[in-house]
Amino acid sequence: MQLMLVAREHGYETNPMAGYDASKAAAEFGLDPEQYIPVMAISIGKPDPSEVVPDTVRYDVKDVTEFA
C-alpha cells in the first residue's frame, strides 16, 4: 500500500492484481522460488489525461449495513 500511495503522490495510478501463477512470475524475474513467493502484482502507469473518468457511486452506510 505504501508503494501505491507514493506512486499516486508522484502522479501515477496503480492497480493490485492477484490470480497469477506465482512460480512462473518468480521464474520470470529470476527469483528463487524456494525463497521468494510473489503474493501480489502491481501495475503502475500514468493515466491518459484525455480519458474521462466516470464518477463512482457511494452508497450511504445505512443502506448497506444492518445491525441486529
Summary of the structure (lengths in Angstrom):
residues: 68
radius of gyration: 18.0
end to end distance: 33.4
largest distance: 52.0
contacts: 99
relative contact order: 0.18
helix: 28%
strand: 15%
